[in-house]
Amino acid sequence: MAAAVRQDLAQLMNSSGSHKDLAGKYRQILEKAIQLSGAEQLEALKAFVEAMVNENVSLVISRQLLTDFCTHLPNLPDSTAKEIYHFTLEKIQPRVISFEEQVASIRQHLASIYEKEEDWRNAAQVLVGIPLETGQKYSSGRWMDIQYNVDYKLETYLKIARLYLEDDDPVQAEAYINRASLLQNESTNEQLQIHYKVCYARVLDYRRKFIEAAQRYNELSYKTIVHESERLEALKHALHCTILASAGQQRSRMLATLFKDERCQQLAAYGILEKMYLDRIIRGNQLQEFAAMLMPHQKATTADGSSILDRAVIEHNLLSASKLYNNITFEELGALLEIPAAKAEKIASQMITEGRMNGFIDQIDGIVHFETREALPTWDKQIQSLCFQVNNLLEKISQTAPEWTAQAMEAQMAQ
C-alpha cells in the first residue's frame, strides 16, 4: 500500500489543475497514508513528506498540506510520530525558511514526546530550534517576518528553561529565563505570569542564589490565583532557601518575615526557623531531619567539602556567637562551631570582609573580636523575642482551656 501512495504522489506531481483541486487530491492521499499501519504507514508518510518539500509542488499547496499533516501526527503512536518528525525536519531543512510555521508546530509536538519520555535535554534542544526572534515566511510573492505573539514566545522560553532545570542545567535555564524576563511585562496572561515567577524562583534556587529565590517564593505564597496547597509549597521553598542562604542582614530580614508568618508554623522546618530567628546555636544532630527534606541540588558540596546546609549553619552559629561574646579564640570558636580552628578563622574572616559580621581578627593572639553592638536594638530584639514566646504560651493555653481563656479576655476588656 505504501508503494501505491508513492505512485499516486508521483502522478499528481506531474498533473495540472487549480490549487484547490490539487490540494484536495493530496489530502485524499494523506488520509489514505494515515489509514495504514506499521511499516507501511511509516513509508507512506515519509513519501508524502518528500513530495511536499519537492520544489515542483506549489508552496501554497505544500504549506497547507504540511499543516494538515502536523494535525494528524499526534494521534499516531509516539515511536512512529517521533521517527516521522525527525524525518520531516531533516527533509525540510534545505527549505526551512519556507516552512517555519510548520517546523515550529513539529518541534512543539516532538518536544512533548521527549518530555513524556523524561528526556529533558532533547526536549529543550528541539524547542530551541524554533526561530522565535528571526522567523520568516513567504506570502503573496514576498518574504515577510513571522511575528509570533508575546504569549507564545514567553510560554516557549519558560518551557525551555523548565526543561533545562529538569536536566540539572541551571546555566542554560537562566539564559532562557532571562529572555522570558524581557517579555513578561508585555503579557497580560496571569497564568503565564505565575509560571514565569515560579520558573525564575527555581532558577535562582538551582543557581544557589538562595536569598533571592526565597524572596520570589515568598511573593508567590501570597498570590491568590495560586491554589492554597501550592502557596504553602512556595512558602516551604522560601523557608528552605532562607535557611540555606549565607548569613547576613538580608537573611535576617527574611527570617523575621517568615517567623512572623503564622503559616510557617505548619511547616516541618519551623523548629529550625525559630532557632535561627532567635539567634540560637544549632548543633549538627538537630539538622538530620531538615537535611532529608532538601532537594538534590541543595545537598551539593562546596569547595571545602562541606554541604551547603553545613556552611549556612556554621555561618549562622558564628553570627549567633558574635552576639554572645565580645571575643573568642580560634580554638574555642572552632569547638563551638564543631569545626577545625583554621576553618573557623577563615569563615569569620570572610564574613567580616564581606560586611556580614562586625569585628576584626587578631592573628598574633589568635582571637576574633566582635564589635560592640548598640544596646537599644539588642534590647528591642530581646523584648520582641519575649513577646513571641508569651504569645505562643497564650495560644497553647487557649487550645487547652478555651472557656477559661474567653472569660479571662472578657474580664480584661471590662477593666
SVG drawing of the C-alpha trace seen along z (x, -y; Angstrom):
<svg xmlns="http://www.w3.org/2000/svg" viewBox="-17 -52 68 55">
<polyline fill="none" stroke="black" stroke-width="0.4" points="0.0,0.0 2.9,-2.4 4.0,-1.8 0.5,-2.8 0.7,-6.0 4.1,-6.8 2.8,-6.1 -0.3,-8.3 2.0,-11.1 4.3,-10.8 1.3,-11.0 -0.2,-14.0 3.1,-15.9 3.1,-15.7 -0.6,-16.7 -2.1,-20.2 -5.1,-21.8 -6.2,-24.5 -4.6,-24.8 -7.9,-23.9 -8.3,-20.7 -4.7,-19.6 -4.8,-20.3 -8.0,-18.1 -6.3,-15.2 -3.1,-15.5 -5.4,-15.5 -7.0,-12.3 -3.6,-10.6 -2.7,-11.8 -5.9,-10.3 -5.0,-7.0 -1.5,-7.0 -2.8,-7.7 -5.2,-4.7 -2.2,-2.3 -0.4,-0.8 3.1,0.3 5.9,0.1 3.5,-0.6 2.2,-3.7 5.7,-4.9 6.9,-4.5 3.7,-6.2 4.0,-9.2 7.7,-9.6 6.8,-9.5 4.2,-12.2 6.8,-14.4 9.2,-14.0 6.5,-15.1 5.6,-18.2 9.1,-19.5 9.7,-19.0 10.1,-22.3 7.7,-21.1 4.8,-21.3 3.4,-24.8 4.4,-26.4 0.8,-27.4 -0.2,-23.7 2.7,-22.2 2.4,-24.6 -1.3,-24.0 -0.9,-20.2 2.1,-20.1 -0.1,-21.9 -2.8,-19.3 -0.1,-16.6 1.0,-18.0 -2.5,-17.8 -2.6,-14.0 0.7,-13.0 -0.1,-13.5 -2.7,-10.7 0.0,-8.2 2.0,-6.0 4.8,-8.1 7.6,-5.9 6.1,-6.3 5.4,-10.0 8.9,-10.7 10.6,-9.0 8.3,-10.9 9.0,-14.2 12.8,-13.7 12.5,-12.6 10.3,-15.7 12.7,-18.1 15.7,-16.6 13.9,-16.8 12.6,-20.4 15.9,-21.7 17.1,-22.9 13.9,-24.9 13.2,-25.5 12.7,-29.3 9.6,-28.4 8.0,-26.2 8.9,-27.9 5.4,-27.9 5.0,-24.1 8.5,-23.5 7.5,-25.3 4.4,-23.0 6.5,-19.9 9.1,-20.9 6.4,-21.6 4.9,-18.1 8.3,-16.4 9.3,-18.1 6.1,-16.9 7.1,-13.3 10.6,-13.7 9.1,-15.3 6.8,-12.3 9.9,-10.1 11.6,-12.3 14.3,-13.1 14.5,-16.7 17.6,-17.8 16.4,-16.6 13.0,-18.2 14.7,-21.5 17.0,-21.4 14.2,-20.6 12.3,-23.8 15.5,-25.9 15.4,-25.2 12.2,-27.4 13.4,-30.8 11.2,-32.9 13.0,-36.1 14.1,-35.8 11.4,-33.7 10.3,-34.5 7.6,-33.2 6.9,-33.6 3.5,-35.1 1.9,-36.9 5.1,-36.8 7.4,-38.2 9.2,-37.3 7.7,-38.5 8.8,-38.3 6.9,-35.9 5.5,-37.8 4.9,-35.2 2.7,-36.7 4.2,-37.6 2.4,-34.8 3.6,-32.1 7.2,-33.3 7.0,-33.7 5.5,-30.2 8.1,-28.6 11.1,-30.3 9.6,-29.3 9.2,-25.7 12.8,-25.6 14.0,-27.0 11.9,-24.4 13.2,-21.5 16.8,-22.6 16.1,-22.7 14.8,-19.2 18.0,-18.2 20.0,-19.9 21.4,-22.5 20.6,-25.8 23.1,-27.8 21.1,-27.2 17.9,-27.6 19.0,-31.0 19.8,-32.1 16.2,-31.3 14.5,-32.8 16.4,-36.0 14.9,-36.0 11.5,-35.5 12.2,-38.4 12.2,-40.7 8.7,-39.6 6.9,-39.0 5.9,-42.7 4.2,-42.7 2.0,-39.7 -1.4,-40.1 -1.8,-36.3 -2.0,-35.8 -1.1,-32.1 2.0,-32.8 3.0,-35.5 2.7,-32.9 4.7,-30.3 7.4,-32.9 7.7,-33.7 7.8,-30.0 10.4,-29.3 12.5,-32.3 12.4,-31.3 13.5,-27.8 16.4,-29.1 17.6,-31.3 17.3,-28.3 19.3,-26.0 21.9,-28.7 22.3,-28.8 21.1,-32.5 19.1,-31.4 18.0,-34.7 16.7,-36.0 14.9,-32.7 13.4,-32.9 12.0,-36.4 10.5,-35.1 9.0,-32.0 7.6,-34.1 6.0,-36.5 4.3,-33.5 2.9,-32.3 0.6,-35.3 -0.8,-35.0 -4.5,-34.3 -4.6,-33.0 -2.4,-30.1 -4.1,-27.1 -3.7,-27.1 -1.7,-23.9 0.8,-25.3 1.0,-28.6 2.0,-26.6 4.5,-24.7 6.0,-28.0 6.3,-29.1 8.1,-25.9 10.6,-26.5 11.0,-30.1 11.8,-28.8 14.3,-26.2 16.1,-28.7 16.3,-31.2 17.9,-28.6 20.4,-27.7 21.3,-31.4 24.5,-33.0 24.2,-34.7 23.8,-38.5 21.3,-41.3 19.2,-40.2 18.8,-36.7 18.0,-38.2 15.2,-40.2 13.8,-37.2 14.0,-35.1 11.9,-37.8 9.4,-37.9 8.9,-34.2 8.9,-33.9 6.0,-36.4 4.1,-34.5 1.8,-32.2 1.5,-29.8 5.1,-28.8 4.1,-27.1 2.5,-24.3 5.9,-23.6 8.2,-20.8 11.2,-23.1 9.6,-25.7 11.8,-24.5 15.0,-25.4 13.4,-28.7 12.7,-29.6 16.2,-28.7 17.8,-30.8 15.5,-33.8 16.2,-33.8 19.9,-33.5 20.3,-30.2 23.3,-27.9 22.3,-24.9 24.0,-21.6 24.7,-19.2 22.5,-16.4 19.5,-18.8 19.8,-19.1 19.3,-15.5 15.5,-15.7 15.8,-19.0 18.6,-17.8 16.3,-14.9 13.8,-17.5 16.2,-19.2 16.2,-18.7 19.2,-17.0 20.7,-20.3 20.5,-21.7 22.6,-18.9 25.6,-19.7 29.0,-20.2 31.0,-23.5 34.7,-23.9 35.9,-23.0 33.9,-19.7 31.1,-20.8 27.5,-20.8 25.5,-24.0 23.5,-23.4 26.6,-22.8 28.1,-26.1 24.9,-28.0 24.5,-26.7 28.2,-27.4 27.8,-31.0 24.6,-31.3 26.3,-29.9 29.2,-32.3 26.8,-35.2 25.0,-34.0 28.3,-33.7 29.2,-37.3 26.1,-38.3 27.1,-36.2 30.8,-37.0 33.0,-40.1 35.9,-38.0 36.8,-34.3 40.0,-32.4 40.1,-30.4 40.3,-27.2 37.3,-28.0 35.4,-29.2 36.2,-26.0 35.0,-23.9 31.8,-25.9 31.1,-25.6 32.3,-21.9 34.9,-22.6 38.7,-22.9 40.1,-26.2 41.7,-27.2 38.3,-26.8 36.6,-28.8 39.1,-31.6 38.7,-31.5 34.9,-31.7 35.0,-34.5 37.5,-36.5 35.3,-36.1 32.1,-37.2 33.9,-40.3 35.4,-41.2 32.0,-40.9 30.4,-43.1 28.1,-40.3 29.5,-40.4 31.1,-43.3 34.5,-42.6 38.2,-42.1 40.8,-39.3 43.9,-39.4 46.1,-36.8 49.0,-37.2 46.9,-36.2 44.6,-34.0 41.4,-35.9 38.3,-37.1 37.0,-40.3 33.3,-41.1 32.5,-44.8 30.2,-46.1 26.6,-46.3 24.3,-49.2 22.3,-48.3 18.9,-49.6 18.4,-47.4 19.6,-44.4 17.0,-45.1 14.3,-45.6 15.0,-42.2 15.0,-40.6 11.7,-42.2 10.3,-41.1 11.5,-37.5 9.9,-37.5 6.6,-38.8 6.6,-36.0 7.2,-33.4 4.4,-34.8 2.1,-34.8 2.9,-31.2 2.2,-30.3 -1.2,-32.1 -2.1,-30.2 -1.3,-26.9 -3.4,-27.9 -6.3,-28.8 -6.2,-25.4 -6.2,-23.6 -8.7,-25.7 -10.7,-27.8 -13.6,-28.6 -11.2,-30.0 -9.3,-32.0 -12.5,-33.6 -13.6,-34.5 -10.1,-36.0 -10.2,-38.0 -13.7,-39.3 -12.7,-40.3 -9.6,-42.1 -11.6,-44.0 -14.1,-45.0 -11.4,-46.8"/>
</svg>
